[in-house]
Amino acid sequence: MSGFLLDTNAISMFAPLRMKPSSTFSAWMDDQEKSNGIYLSAVTIHEIEKGMRMLEHRGASSKAEALAIWLTGLTTIYAANILPLDAAIARFSGELEAFATSKGHSPGAADAMIAGTAKAHGLTVITNNIKDFEPFAVAAKSPAEIAG
């Protein structure tokens, strides 16, 4: 498999009530979607769901509702390209998180699982937080780099 795995912060650029991505990144996304080159991790779906539910608990129901509608569309559009967390990815993720931790980093499980998914499938992570993925030694680019 080849293509790009969008980190939660990259796909969230397209969420409602957010600052919109650059037109060049949007055009790049359109091109990649046409060639079926965009993937999401199930971990990203978890992170978006968690964020939406936190908004609900804080009383921001209109924001949460807008996110719920967006997430439903997102999971429908990308249904075939949402990569599950399976045993192989869990092992890659554990290996990468241990490696990063041994080098003095505290990456967190979510980023490790996204990095493990990218490694297992030979994908490049697209993220606004390149520094978060450097300790994993996986291919990663920012939306600005990719659209430039």
Summary of the structure (lengths in Angstrom):
residues: 148
radius of gyration: 15.2
end to end distance: 23.9
largest distance: 42.8
contacts: 448
relative contact order: 0.19
helix: 65%
strand: 9%
